[in-house]
C-alpha cells in the first residue's frame, strides 16, 4: 500500500498554513464569530504566502490537476475545521499549539535524532589511590546508556578521526569515527547543542567553533539580542554611567550595536565593512572591533546634546546550571557506620561576631559535590565554639609539599594539578558559587603521584576560611595578590571573577614550586595601585593565560570552561614527550649517557637523549646529531656549518636549534635539536594514510613552502628537501630538518656551486644541479615538487621518485645513472600524475619542474595557490585546521 502524495502534501500544507493564520486571528483577543467568518471566506490559494519557498516550488512542479486537488482538499478541510472545531468547541490558543506540535512531531519523526556509528567506543575514568572507581550506574548490554548531559562536558578533542569528550569529573569517552570528516561533523554537533542548551558564548573545541562565536568571545560581543533585553542586562550590571553592551543587530547582520548608559539609554551602530569596522555616520575606521573600541573608550562622545564616555563593557556571562542529586548520588558512608578520619575547623568563642560568616562558608561547601573539592561532613556546636567537620586529606597543603621537594616537580605534574583545580572552579562557576580565597595553601594533596604507577597527583580544593566580606581592610591587603583588586576596594563586589584572579596567582605558585609571591609585604598594596603584574613563566601560552586571569578588569577574565580547555591543549603539547620518556631509557649527559637511536645515515647518526642537568629524569627530550668516528675528520666542517646555519634560523616550520655539546676533550661535537616524536613524513604518512586527507596533505605542503620561503629570505638553499627530511610535530604541523647539505648563497650571486657531491639525492635534484652542479633557490622549488609528489602518494615505496625514474632509465650504476637521468629530464619526461591526484595539484607540481630555473613558480606563489586550493576543498570535505 502506497501513501498518496497528494495527501502528504496536504498534511504538510495544513500544518504550515493553518497555524500561522489562526495565530494571527485567535492568539489576539477576538470574538469566535470573527474567526468563523474569517475561515468561511478564506481563499485557499492564499496559503502559498505562508509556506516555505522550497515547498512552494515542490507544489508548482506538479501538474495542474494535482494542484487543483490539493486546493480542493485544503478547502474542504478548512470548512470541516470551521464547523466541527471552531463553532462546536471551546478552542483555545493552548489547544492549537498542542495540535500543531503533535502534527509536526508526526511529520518530522526522524528529525529528532542524529545517529553516528563509531568504529570503536570506550569510556575511561581517572584512577584514585591506584584503583578504578566503579560506576554505580550499571550499564546493560541492551539499549542506550547515558554518558553525560551537555552541561557536564568541559571540552572535546579531535585527533585525526577520534573524538574525545571530557566530563567535569575527568571521565572521558573516546569515539573513533570512520573518517576525520565524520569526526569533525560529530564534534560540531556536540558543540552546537552545548551552546543551545548550556552556554551560547562558549565552544568546546576550537577546531569546529564557528568564526562568529570566536569573534564574539574575543570581543565581548553578544549575539543578536533586542534593545529591551540589552537594557535589562545593563540594569543587572548596576546601570553605571558609561557602561555599555556590544550586540549584533537583530535585523541587519552587517551592524553591531553599542547600547550605552548615560542620562538615558543610547544606541550606536558599528558597520562591518570589508576594510574593518566603522562607527556609522563617521570616518572612524579600524581593522578590528577591539581596536575601534579601544579608540572610542579614550574619547568623549556626543549625541543629542549629551556627552559621555564608554567606560565598562559588559561581555556575555556563562549561564548557570542546576543538577538535582538522585538517591544513587548519596554520599558513601552515610548508610552505615564506619571509621572516617576528619579535620575539625573550630571558630573560637572569641570570634562569635563572625560566626554568621563562618556558617555561610559551611553552607557554600555543603552545596557542592565534586571529587576535587573537600567534602564537608557537617557542622556542630560545642559550648560557645562552632566547628566544621571536613574530609581529612593526607598530604596537606600544596604549597608546603612543593617547597619540601628536593628535586623540582615535572611540568606534566604541575599541569595535572592546574587542570584539576580549574575543573573544580569551573564546577563552582556553573553553580554560581564563589570560593573567595583560591591559593596554594587552600589546595590539599590527596596523592602526590610522584611514582608513575600511582596515576599522577590528585588534589582537593579546601574551604576558603573566613569570607573576605567580614575581613578588615588590613586583613584584605594581607591577602594580596590572591584577593582580586576590586575586592580590596569593596568586598561587596565579590564574584566568580575574583576566583579567576586567585586562580591566576595560584597558577604562578604552582609554576614556581610553591614560592610565595610578593614576599615584601610593604609593597603589596602599592602593587595594585600601580596595576602591576607578577613575573610570568617562560611558556608564552601559560604566561598569556595567567595575564588574562589577572586582568584588572573583572569582566575581561576568561570563563573557567575556557581555562580548562586551554590548559588541556597546553598539556597535550607536553604529553607526547612524557609518554616517550616512560619508554626510553635515558640518562643525564653529565653521567655515562645511554642513547636510543632515531636515525642513522652514511656519515652520522641521530639519537634520542634527555638533557637532564639535575639528574632527576625530568629534563627535556632532544634529538642529538653526531658524526660516526670514522667520518669525524672528513665531515666535521659540514656539521659545524649545519650548526651555524641552524643557529641563525628561527621559524615555526623549521626544526629548532637547542645548542651543542662536546665530548672526548672537545674532539666530538654534537648538534642538539628539538625532538619531534612522530618522525618524518616518509614514516608517518604510510602509517596514517586512512586518517590523512588531501586537505591535510595540502596543509603540510603550505607549511613546507613557508619554511622554504623563509630559508630563501635568509639567503640559504636547502639542497636536500624530501619527505624523509620533513618531520612531524603533530597531526597538523610539520617542520623542515636536516640542514647538512644547506649552503649560503650570500657571496655567490644567487647560486652555489658544489665541488664534491658524493652522496647527493639525485632523483630530487633539478637538471642544473645534475649538469652544472649549480644550486639556485629555484632548485629547491624543483625538489619541493618531488616532495609534494611523495606526499600525494603517501610515501608509498612502490611509487617513490627513485623507483619511477629507474623504471624510465633502466638498470644502471654510478655516473651513468646521472647521465641517463639528465637525458630523460631534457626530453621533457616527468613523474606521472599519481592515482587520485586532482589535476590542479599535478599542474602545480609540473610548474615546479620547468626545465629552466627562471620559469619555475616561486615559494610565495606556491603558498598562495595551495592555500586557494585548500580553501576550495574544505567546504566539500568539511575539514578545517
N, C-alpha and C positions, 0 to 999 in steps of 0.2 A: 504494500500500500504506500503510495507516494503522497507527499504533502502538496496541496495546491499552492503554487507560487503566488497566486493572487491573494490567497488567504494570509500567507506570510507577509506580503507587502502591506495588506490591510492592517494586520496586527501592529506592525511597526509604525505605520502612519497614525493609527489610532492613539498609540502611546505618545508619539511626538506632538500631535496636534491638539488633542482634546485637553491635555493637562495645561499647556500654556493658555489656551482660550479660557478655560474655567478658572485658572489662576487670576487672569485679568478681571473676570466678572465676579466670581464668588469670593475670592480672597478679600476683595474690597466689600465694605458694607453695601448690600443691595438687596431689595426685595426679591423673593423667589420668582415672582411673576415676571420680573425683568429678565431673569436668567432663562426662563422658559421661552419668553418671546424671542430672546436672542438666539436660542437653539433652533427655534422654528424657522427663523428667516436666515439662518446661517448658509452661506454659499459654499458648497463642498469644494469648489475649485480654489477657494482662497487658502486651503490648508497648506499649499505649497510654500507660502511665506513663513511657515512655522516649522519646516523640516530642514535637515542639513542638505547642503548642496549635493553631496555625494548620493543621497537617497533620491533627491530630485532628478539627478541625471539618470539614475537607475530606472526610475519610472518612465522618463522621457524616451528611453531606449526601447521600451515595449511598444507593441503595435497599438493602434488606436482603439481596437475593441477591448484590449486588456485594460487600457487607461479608463475607458468608459465604465467597465465593470468595477474597477477599483472605486471610482467616484460613486457609483450606484450603491455598492456595499457600504461605503462610508456614510452616505446619506441615510441609508436605512438604519444603520447603527445609531446615528445621531437622533433619529426620530424615536427609536425604541428607548434610547437612553433618556430622552426628554420625558417621555410618558411614564416609563416604568421606574426610573430612578429619581429624577428631579421632582416631578409633580407628586408622585405617590410616596415619597420618602422624605425624611428629615435629613437630607445630606448636609454634611459639614465639611469644611476645608480639611479637617483631620482625616475624614473618610476618603477624600480624594487622594490625599498624599499616600495613605496606606495602599489604596488600589493601584496607584501609579507605580509605587515601589515594588509591589508584588508582581505586576505585569512586567516591569523592567527586569526583575530578577529572573523571571521565566524566559525572557528573550535573550538574556546575557548570562546564562547559567555557567558557561565555560570561561567567562572573563574574570572571575574572582580568584583564579589560581594560575600561577606560572610554575611549571614543573621543570626542574633541572635534574638530570640524572648523571651524577659524577661517576668517574671510573672507580674511585675509592673514596671512602668517607671514614674519618676517625675522630674520636673525641678524647682529649687528653686533659689531665689535671696536673697541677704542680704538686710536688711532694712536700710533706710537712713531717719533720722528725724522721725522715728516711722511710716513711710509709705512705702508701697510696690511700687517700681518703675515699671511702666507699660512697657511692651515690645512693642516697636514701630513696630516691625515686627509681624503683626497679624498672628497667627497660625491657619491655616484652619484644619478642621477635616479630610480632604482627602489629600492623597499624603504624601510625605516625607517632613519633616521640618528640616532644618539645625540647629543644636545646636551650632557648632563651627567648625573652621578649626583647623588643628593639631597644628599650631604654637600658638594658643590661649590657649592651655592646659598647666597648670602649673604642675599638678601631679594627680595621681589616687590613690584611696584607696580601698583595698579589705577587706571586713568584712564579714566573713563567705561566704554566697552566694550572697552578694550585692557588686556591683562595683559602686564607686562614682567618677565621672570625674569633676575636678575643672578647671574653666577658670581663665584667668588673672584678670577679674573683680569680682572674687569671686563667680560668679554664678556657680551652680553645677547641675549635672544630676545624679540621683540615679537609678540604674538598678538592680532589684532583679532577679537573674537567678534561674534556676531550681535546680542547684547544685553548690557546690564550684568548682568542676572541670570545669564547663562551665564558671563560673566567672573568673577563672584563665585563661582560653583559650581566653575569650574576652579581658581581660586586657592585655594579652601578645600580642594580635593582635594590639591593640591601641598603645602599647609600641613600637612594631616593626615598624608600619607605621610612628610614630613620629620620630624615628631615620632615617627612609628612607627619609622623606620629610623635616624635620626641623633640627635636630641635631643628628649626628651619635654617639656623645660621651656623651649622657645623657639618663637616664632612668626615667620614670615617677613613677614607683612603684618597690621597691626592691624585692617584692615577686615574680615577674616574670622577673626580669632583668637577662639576660644571664650572666653567670660567666665571659665570655670573656670581656663583656662591663664593668663590675665592676672591673675586673683586670686592664683594660686599664685606667679607670678613676683614680683608686688608685695609679697607677704608672706613670701617664702622658704619656702613650704609644699610638701612632697612630695605626690605622688598617693597612692592607696590602697596602701601597702606594709605588709607584715606586721611584727610585732614583731621577729622574728629578723633580718630584713633591716635594720630600723632600728638594732638593736644593732650589727650588722656595720658600718654606716655610722659610728656613733659611735666604734667602735674605730679605724676608719680615720682619724678626725679627732683621735685622740690620747686619747680616753676621759677627758678632763679633767673634774673635778667641776663641775657646773653647766652642762655642755654639753648641748644638747638638740636634738631634731628635731621639726619640725611635720609631721604627716602626716594624710591623710584616713583615716577608718576603712574597713576592707575589708568590713565587714558592715552598718554603719549609716551611710548617707551624710549624715546630719544632724549628725555629730560629727566634730570634728578632735581628734586625739590628740597630746599632748605626751609624748614619751619622753625622760626626763632621766637624766643620770648623777649618782648620789650614791654612798652606800656600796653600793647595788645599783641596778638599773635600775627606774625607776618610770614608770607611765603615768597621765596625767591627761586627762580629756575636756573639750573645749570644745563646748558645744552651740550650734548655729546656730539662732537664733530670729528671728522677724520683726523684732524691735527691734534685733538685732545679734548679739553673741557673748557667751555667758555661761559662766563656769567652772562646770562641772557640780557640783551639790551646794552651791553658794554663791549669794549675791546679787550677785556681782561681774559687772556687765554693762557692755559698751562697744559703741558703734555699729560700730566696725571692729575687725578682728582685730589690726591693728597697735597700735591704742590699748590694747587689752586686754593685749597682750604687754608694751608699754611700762610699763603699770601693774604687771604681775606681776614684771617684771625688777627693779623697785626695792624688792621686799619679800622677807622671809624666809618661806618656805613650809614647812609641817609636814604630815607624814603618817606614820602608824605609828611614832611616836616618832623620826622622822627630821626633821632641819631642814636646808634647803638653799636655794640661790638659783638662778634662771635667769640664767646669765651669758652664754653664747655660743650663738647659733642656728647650725645647720648647714644652710644652704639647699641646694637641688639644684645640682649642678655639671654642666657640659656633658660629654657623652660624647665621648671622643677618636675620631678616625678614622684609618685607615691606608690609604694608596694605594700599590700596588706599581707602580713605573715599568716601562713596557714598552720594547722596543727603539726604538720610534718616538720616545720621550721622551728619547733620548740627547742630551746637550748638544751643540749645534752647535759645531764647531771641533775636536772630538776625533777625527774621522775623517780629517783631513788637516792638513797643516802650513800655518800662516798666521801673520802677524804680529799680535800682540794686545798692546795696552797693559795693563800690570798695575801694581798697587800692592804693594810689599813691606813687610810689618809685621814688624819684627825685634825679637826679645826678646834683649837683650844677654847676654853671658856673666856679667855681674854679677848677673843675676836668675835663676840656674838653680834657686833654691829654689821658684820659682813656675812652672816650666816645665810641670809636670803640669796646672796650671790653664789655662795657655796652650793646651795640646793639647786640653783639654776644650772650650774655646771653638771651636777649629778643628773638633772632632768635631761640635759642635752645628751649625755653619754648613755642614758637609758634608752634613747630613741634609736640608737644605731646598732647595727649588727653586721660587722664586716671583719673578715679574717685578719686584716692588717690594722684593726683598731682594738685597743684593750677592752676586754669585756667588763662591764660594771655589774657586779652581782646584786648590789643593793646599798641602802643607806640605813644606818642605825644611830641611835642616840644613847649615850651613856653619861648619866648625870647632866652636866652642862656642856658636854662635848658632842659634836656632830662628826660622824665617821662615814667615809665612803669605803666600801668593800670592793676591791678590784682584783682582777686576774693577776697572778704572780708571773712575771716574765723573767726567766732565769738569769740572762747575761747582763741585764741592767741597761743604763743609758748608752746610747750610741756614741756620743762624743767621748765619754770616758773610755769605752772599749777601743775606739780608733786611736786615741792618744797613747794607749798602753802597748800597742803593737810595735814590736821592734823592727819589723820589715814593713814597708809601705804596702797597703792593700791594693789589689789589682784594679784596673779600670773596669772590667766587667762586673766585679763585686760591687763597686760603687754605683754603677748604673742600675744593677738589680735593686739596690736599696732605694735609689731615687725613684725608680718606676713603681715600687711597692708603695712608697709614700704618696706619690702623685695619684695612684689608684685609690687610696683611702680618701684623699682630699677631693677627688672627683666624685666619689660616693657622697660625701658631705655636701658638696655643691649641688648635686642633684636633689638632695633633700632640703636644700636651702638652709643648711645649718652652718654655723660659723664656729671654728675651733678657737681662734683668737690668740694662740701662742704656739705657732709651729716653730720648733727649733730642735737641734740635735739632742739636747738633754731630755726632751719630751718624746723621743723615739727610743723604744726599748727593743733589745735584740733577743729574739727567741732562739735563734740558731745562728752561729757565726758563719757556717758554710765555707770555712777555710779548707776543709777536706772536700775535694771534688765529688766524692761519693755521697756526701750529705745532700747535695742538690742545691747549693747556693745559700746565701743569707736569707733570714726571714725576720721581718721587723713588725712591730705593732706600735701604732701611734697612741700615746697615753693622753690623759685628760689635760686641759690647759692650766689647771690650778685655779687660782683666783682670777675671775674675769677682769679685764682692764677697765671695765665700766665703774669699778669701785676703787681703783688704784689712784693714788695721788699723782700729781704731775711729775714729782721727783721719781716715783716708782716707775712711771711710764718711760721717762727718759732713761732709766737704768736698763730698760729692755731694748733700747736702740742697739743694733739695727734690725732686730727681729720684728718689732712693732712697726706697723705701717706709718708713714709720716702723717697722714691725715688723722690718725687716731691719737697722736701726741697732741695735736691741736684741740681735738674734741673726741672723747671716747664714744660719744653717742653715734658717731658715723661708722662704727664697727660693722663690717660687712664681709662677704666672701672675698672681696678684693684684698682685704687685709691678710687673709691666709695665702694669697698668691705672692704677696710681698715676702711673707715669712718663709714660704717655700723657696723663693729665690735666695734668701740668706742661708737657709739650711742646705741648699744645694752647694753653696760656697763652702760651708763647713765640711760637707762630705768630700768635696774635691780636695780640700786642704787637710785631710786626715784629722778632723775634729778640732782644728785650731780655732781659737776664739777671735772673731773679727772685732776690730776697734778695741784693742786692749787698753788704750789710753782713754779712760772714761771722761777726761776733761774735754775731749774733742767730740763726744757723742752728739750732743745737742746741736753743735755747730755743723756737724756732718749733714743734718737735714736742712738746716737754714741755708746752706750753700748748695743744696741739691747734689751732693757728691755721690759717687758710685764706688762699690767695692772693687778691688782688683779682680779681673776676670781670668779664668784658666786659659791655657794655650789653645784648647779646642775651640775654634771660632764659632761652631754651631752651638756648643754649650754656653759659650760666653754670650751669644746673641739671645739665647733663651733666658738666661739669668737677667740680662738687661731689660728684656720685655717684662719679666715678672716684677722687677723692681723699678717699674716706671712710676714717676711721681704723680702721674695722672691715673687714678684708680680704674677709670673706665677703659684705659688702653692696655690693661694687663690681660693676658690670654686666658681663655677658659681652661679648666683642668683637663677636660677631654682632649683639647688640642695639645696640652702639655704632655699627656700620656702618649698620644700619637707621635709627637716629636721625639720624645725620649726613646720610644721603641725603635724608630727609624735610625736614630744615632746608635742604639745598641746593636742593630743589625750590622752596622759597618764594622764593628769590632768582633762580632760573634764568630765569623768565619775564621779569623786568625786564632781565636780562642780554641775552636774545635780542632784546628790543625796542631795547636800546641799540646793537646792531650795525646795526639797520635805520634808526634815526632820527638824523639829523644835528643834534646839539645842542651848545651852547657854554656856557661859564661865564657866569653873569649879570654877572660883573664886566666881561666884554667885550661886544662887539656881539652880542647873542643872536639865534639863529635858532630859530623855534618850528615844531613840527608841530601842525596843528590837529586837535583831538579832537572839538569840538562848536561849533556857532555858533547863537546864539539871536537873538531880536529886539533885545535890549538889549546883549548881551555875547557873549563867546566863551570857550572853554576850550581851552588849549593844552598840549601835552606839552613839558616842559622838563627840563633836568638842573640840579640845584643842585650846582655844581661849584666850590667856593671855591678848590681847589688848582689848577684848570685842567688836570688830568691825565686827564679823561674817566672818572673813577672815581666821580663823585658820584652822588647818588640821583636817580632819575627821579620827577618830581612832576607833578601837574596844577595849572595856574595859571589862575585865573579873573579876567578883567578886563572892563571896560566898553568898548564902542566909543566912539571920540572924540566922536561926535555925541550920545551919551547920558550922558556923564560928569556933566554938571551936574545933570541931572534925576534920575539913578538912583544917584548916589554915596552918598546916605543909605541906600538899600536894600542896597548892597554892604557898607557899614560895619556895618549891622545884621546881615547874614549872617555877617560876620567875628566879631562879638561873640557871636553865638549859637553858632557852631562852637567858639569858644574855650572855652565853658562846658560843652560836651558831650564825654563820653568813654564810648563803648560799642562792643562788638565788632561790632555791626551798623549802625554809623553811620560814615560816611567821616571819617577822622582829619584834624584841622586841623594844619598844619605851621608856618604863620606868614604874614607879609605882606611885601611888598617895595614900594618906592616908586620911581617914575621921573619924569622931567621936572620935577625940582625939587619933588617931593612932590605934584604935581597928579594923577598917575596912581597909584592904589593897586591892588595885585593880591593876590588871595587864593591862598595856596599850600596845596594839599591832597595827600593820598596819591594815587598813581596806580594805578588798577585796570585792567590791560591788556585784560581780556576785554569791557569795555564795559558797556552797560546790558542789562537783561533783554530789552528790546524788540529789541535787536540780536542778543543771544546765543541766545535761545530758537528763533527760526526756523532758525538755522544748526545747532542741535544737537538738533532735535526727536527724531530717532531714538535719541539717546543719553540723553534725559532722561525718566525715568519719572514716573508720578504721585506715587510716594513722594518723589522729589526735588523736585517742584513743591510738595508739602505742606511739605517741609523749608524751602524758600525762604519760603513763607508764614509759617511759625512764626518764622523769623528776622526777617522784616519786622515782625511783631506785637511781637516782643521789643524791637526798636529803637523802634517807635512807643510802646510802653508806657513805656519809659524816657523818651522825649521828653515824654510827658504828665506823668510824675512830676516833671519839671523845669519844669512849667508852660509848656510850649510846644505850639503846634499847627503842623503842617507846612503845610497848605493846598495842597500840590501833590504828593500821593502818587500815583504812577503808575509803570508798568513802566519808562518812559523815565528815571525818576529813582531807580531801584534798580540799583546797579552790582554786577557780578560779580567777586569776588576770585579764586575758583577754582571748581571743579565743585561744591563743597559749601558755599560761603559767599557770602552776598550782603550788601550794605551800602546803607543809605539815603543818598542825596545830594541836592544842590540845595536849599539852605535859603533861597533868595532870597525866597520868599513866607512863610517861617515868621515867626510873631509870638508875643510873650509875652502870656500871659493873667493875669499876676500881679495886675494892677490892674483887671481887667475882670470880676470875679465869674464866671469860668468861660467867658467867650466873648470874642471880639474882633470889633469892627465895622470893616468895610472901607469906607474913604471914597473910594478911587479904584482901580478894578479893571479896567483896560483890556484886559489880556491874560490873563484867567483861564481855566483849563482847565475850562470849564463842564460838559462831559459827565462829569466825575469828581466834580462838586460835589453835595452834598446839597441838598434843597429849601430848607431855611432859609438856606443860603448864597446861593441864587439870588433868593429873595424878599425877605429882610431884610438880606442882607449880613452876617449874624452867623455866626461860626465857633466851634463847640464842639469838645471832644475827640471827641465822637460824630460830628462832621462828618468827621474823619479816618477813623473806622471805616467810614463810607459809601464814602469814596474807596478804602479798603482792599478793600472788596467788589468794586469795579470793577477794581482792580488784580489781585485774585485771578482775576477773570474773564479778564483778559488772559493771566495765567499758564496757565490751563486751556486756552485756545485757542492757546497757544504764540505769542502776539502776532501772529497772522495778521491782516494788514491788512484783509482782506475781512470779518473778524469783529470788527473793533475797535469799542469802545463808540461812538465818534463815527459810524461807518458805520451801526451798527444803530439808534441814536437818530435819525439823519437819515432813515432809511427809515420810522421811525414818524411823524415830524412833517412830512415832506415838505420840498421845497426852500424855503429861507428865508434871509434875510440879517439881519445886525445884531441889534438888540434883539429883533426878532420871534423869533429863534432861542431866546432865553431864555424868552420868554413861552410859546411853544408847548411847550418842554421842560418847563416847570413844570406846564403843564396835563396833559401826558402822565403825569408822575410823580404828580400829585394824583389822577389816575384809577386809580392803582394799577398802571400798566404798568411792567414792569421788563425788564432784559435777559433773553433766553430762556436756558434751560438749554443749554449747549454740547453738541455731539455727543460722546458717550463720557464725559461728566461724571457720576460717581456721584451719586445722588440726595442722600445725606447732605452731600456737598460743596456742591451747589447750595443746599440748605436753609440751610447756614451763610451763604452769600452773601446769601440773602433776609433773614436776620436782621440783616445789616449794612445792609439797605436799608429798614428800617422808616421810616415817614413821620415819626414823632415821635422826636427825638433820644434822649429818656429811655428809649425802648423798645428801642433798639439794644443789641446784645451789646457787651461791653467787650473790650478787647485781652487782658486777663488771661484772660477766659473763652474767647476765640478760641485762645489759646495752649494751654489745657488740652484743648479739644475737637479741635483739629487734631492735637495730639500723640497723643491716643487713636485718631483715625482712622488716623494713620500707623502706629501700632503694630499695628493690626488688619490693615493692608495688608501689612506686612513678611513675616509667615510665608508669605503666599500668593505674594508676588513674590520672596521670598528676598533682600531688599535690606536694607542697613544703612548707617549713616553712615560 
